[in-house]
Amino acid sequence: MVAEVVIFRTDGSTATLPHTSGSVTVDRGQAIRRTCTVISSDVSLIPRTALDELSVYGARLRITAGVDYGDGTQELVPLGTFRLDDVDGDPVYGPVTLGGKSLECIITDHRFTAPYRAAGTIVSSITALITRSIPGAEIVSTIDDAAIGPRTWDVEGDPWAAVQEIAAAGAAEVSCNGDGVFIIATLPDVATTQPVWTVAAGEGGVYIKGTRGMTSAGVFNGVLARGDNAESGTTPVQYLAVDDDPGSPTYWDGPYGKRPTFYSSSTLTTVLACTNAARLKLVTARAPNAKGSFSAMPNPALEPGDVLRVEHPDRSKELHQVQSFTVPLLPGGDFPIDTISAKEDG
């Protein structure tokens, strides 16, 4: 395994940083999906003067990781582009610890200083919010665009929370991928999506250890999404999405009972928009009823939402959907994967 860390300073210069350890954590459950920690022996990274500080504040790190094949060739994939937020260490002997967050942090920190109104379509409204903070940002949408109701956020509002609220009207999420590109997409369906990776036990496999569990804490099997937009003059709309799978432990009409949660937004002006939002929220609301935690050989190419086939030492098989993982930046590090849902795989 090999990893590379490059710093892009505010003065336009770049440098490859030697590192002694570090990791990148990717977590779908966090507003800022990617964070990094890099340990370096280069004490010159610690700001000592005002000029040094200027070169650090606003600097970015780009981290890639992959495989060195031992014949002079490497295959690397991007783990993220990060705003450098923390630099700390002994200025003489080191080591130096660098901490960074993926580019969503730039948007969430750029709070509204005046009331902000969004209207139009899902994609255009999201694009306007992202480019308001990051001009020239690359945005890729894989959803069917649709109109939203006008929505105004107050002073001090979080623009990144606004982005996710608008995306929910299209049953979508927005995240910044390893290349620093903002992706508007729906969460794949475990039952119909082809697994991207097999985590298998035994000879030739990458499975190290794993757990499988269930819990009812914070688990809901219905989401009622509502929209009421007086500004647009539309009639209030709503839709109740429930777990309608008789084989599910949280089946709406089963012994688990009826446990709804609620979501409302003025961007929802049609029953279809409410349906999309309710179904998106239901995936998260009911997912913790079946979850797993695994350790495997590192795979930096994974993304949250990816579907994995897991083959346990007893030869039982399951399909899991990735929630979070941490990629070590040196060989020998643990690679834990947490999942948000699981289904038996025939």
N, C-alpha and C positions, 0 to 999 in steps of 0.2 A: 504494500500500500504506500502511496505517496501523496503529498499535499503541497500546495503552493499558496503563499499569501503575498499579495501585492498591495502596496499602499499608494493611493493617489492623493498627493498633498494639494493644498489650496493654491500653491504657487505654480501648479501644472506639472511638477516633477513626479516621477514614479520610481518605485524601488521594490525589489523582491525582498521580503523580510525573512531572515533565518528564524526558525521557530523550534523550540524544544518540546512543546506540547500544545494542547489546545483542543477545542471542539466547536462544532456548530450544532445547535439545537433547533429543530424545526417542529413547530407545534400548531396544529390547526385550531386548537382551543384558545390561543392567545391572539389579541388584537395585532401585536407585532409578531408575525409568524416565525421569523428567523432571528436568532441572536448568536453571537460568536464570542469566544474567549480565545485569545492567542497569547502564549507565553514565549517571549523572545529574550535572547541574551544581549540584544543591541540597546545599550543604555542611551545612545544618542536619540532614541525615540522620546525620552522624557523631556518635556519642554523646560527650558531654563531661563529663557528671555521672552519678552513680549513678542518678538519676531518668531520665535519657536512656537509660541502659543497660536499665533496667527496661522501657521502652517498646519497645525493639528486640528484646531476648531473648524469643522466642516470637511475634514479629510475623509476619505472613504477607503475601505478595505475590500478587495475582491479575493475570494477564496475558492480554489478549485481542488478537487481530490479525485483519486482514481487508482490506477494500477500501473506499476513499472514492470514491464515484462522481462526485464533482465537482459534484453538484447539491444539496449539503447533507445527503445521506443516506450512511450507512455500513452495512456488513454485517460484523460482527465475530464470531469464534468463539473459544471459550476455549482457551488454550494450557496452562493449568495453574494450580493453587493451590500455592504454595510456602512452606515455612518459611524465613524469612530467617535465614541462618546467618553471613553475612560482610558487613561494611561497612568499607570502607577508602578512604582518599583524603586529599588535602591539606586540612586543616581550614579554610584561608583561601581558597584559589584553586580547589580541586577539581581535576579531577572526582572524583566518588565512585563507587566500584564496589560493587554489591550482588550477592551470590550467594545462591541459594536451591535447595532440593531439594523435590521433590514429597512428598506426605504419607506415603508408605511409610517415610520416614526416621524419623517419630515412632514407628512400630511397631518398626522394627529397633533403635532406640536404647533402647527400653523392655525391656531384657534381663530374662530370668527371674531373680528373686532367690530363688526356691524351685523345687523340681521342679514342672513343669507337666504335667498329664495332659489329653489330648484324647480324646474318645470321642463316639459318636453318629453323626451324618451329616457329609458333606463340608461342606455349606453352613452348618449350625449350628456346627460346629467353627471354620470360618474366621471366621464372624461373631463368635464369642466372642473370638477372638484379636484381631481388629481393634478391636472396641469396648472391649476391655480397656485399650487405649491411647488410643483416640479415641471417647469416649462420644458416641452420637448420629450416628456416621458412617453415611453412606448406602451401602448395599451392594446391588448388583443381580446376580442370578445368571441365566444363560441356559442352564445345564446341567441334566441330569436328576440329582437328588440321589440319593445312595446311602450306605449305611452304611460306616463305616471301622472298622478294628481299633483298640483302645485304644493310645495311644502316649504315652510320658512323655519330656519333654525335661529335661535337666539344668540346674542353676544355670549362669548365663551364656549359656544358649542364645539363639539369635536368633529372635524370634517371627515375623519376616517370612519367614525360611527355613522355619519350621514351616508357615506359611500355604501356601507353594508346594508343600511336600511333601504336605500334605493334598489340595491341588487336583489334584496329579498322579494321585491315585487315580480321579479323574473325567475324565482326559485334558484337564484344564483348566489355565489360568494365571489369576493374579489380578494386576490392575494398577489404578492410580489414573488415571482419565482427565482430560481437560482441565477438567472441571467439579468435580474433587475427589471424584468418585464412584468407589467401589471396584467393579470389574467382575470377575465370575467367568465365564470363557468359554473355549471351545475355540478353537484356532487355525484359521482358515478354510482350506479345501482350495483350492489354486491352480487345480486342474483343474475345479472345479465352482462356484467363486464368481464372481459377476459383477464385473468390474473397476469400481472406484469413480472412476477417473480415467484419461484417456489422455494420456501424455507423448509428443507427436508432434513430429518435426522438420519443418522447412519453414514456409511462410507460414501464419500463424495458429496455429502450434503453440507449445508451451511448452518443448520440448526444447532444451537449450543444448549439452551434451556428455555423453558416456557411455562406459563401458568394460564389457566382458563377459569373464568369466574362469572358470577351473575350477582346483581344487586338491584334492589328496588329504590334505593336512596336517590331522590331527585329524578326519578323516572316517570314520565308522563306518556300516556298512550293516546292522547288527543290534543290537537292544537286548534283553537278557534282564532282565526285571523279576521280582524275587522278594519274597515276603512270608513272614515267620515270626514269629508272635505267640504266645509262650508264655502270656501273660497271659489271652488269650481262649480258649486251649485248642484253637485251630483247627489243621488240618493245614497244613504248609508248602505254598505254592502258587507257581507261576511261569508265565511266558509269554515266548516268544521272538518278537519282532516283527522282520521282515526286509524289506528292499527287494525286493518281489516283482514289480517292473515290468521286464519284459524289455527295454524301451526305455531304461531308466535306465543311466547309466554306472557306477552302484554296485550294479547288480543282484546279488542274493545268490549266484546260480548262474552269474554271468558272469565275465569275465576279471579284474574287480577283485578277486575272491577274497572270502573270508568274513572280515570284520573286525568282531566284536561288541564292544560295550561293555556295562556292567552297572549296574543300579540296584536298590537294595533299601530297603524301608521296612516297619516293622511295621504301618503303616496298611493295607497290602494283605493282605486276608484271603480274597479270592476270586480265581478265575482271571480273572473279568471285570475286577476292579480292576487286576490285573497287566497285562492286555491293554491297558486304557486308558492306564496309566502308560507301558508299553513303546512304544505307538504315539505318544504325545505326545513322549517323549524321542527317538524315531527321527527325527521331523521336524527337530529341531535337530541330531542326530548326523550326518545325511546331507546336510543343507541346504548346507553350504559347498562341495559339489562343483560347484555352479553358482551364481554370484553376479554381481551387477552394481553399478555405482556410477554415478549420474547426477546431473547438475545441471539444474535446471529453474526456471521462474518459481515463486516461492514459493506454496505451498498450505498454509496453517496448519490446514486441516480434516483433514489426513491423520492416520491412527493406525497404529501398528505392527501388522502382520498384514494391512493392507489390500492388496488385489490391484490392480496397475496394468497397463495395456496400454502397452507401450513400442514406439514406431515409430521405428526408426533412420533416419538420412539415406539409407541404401541401400534403404529401404522394407521391410526385414525387420521382423517383428513378434514380440514376446515377451510373455508374462505374467510379471510379477515380484511378489514379496511383500515388503512393506516391513519392514526390520529397524530402521533408524534414519534420522533426518533432523535438520537444524538449521534453525530458522526465524529469519531476521534480523528485528530489530524496526524497521528503517528501510528505505526503498526502496533498491534497488540492490545489496543484499546477496546473496551466493551462497546457493543452496538445494540442498545436496548430499543425495542419497537413497542409502542403501545397502540392498541387498535380500538376502534369505536363500535364495531359490530362484528358479528361472526355468524356463519351459517355452516351446517354440515355440508361437506362436499362429497358427492358420490363418486 
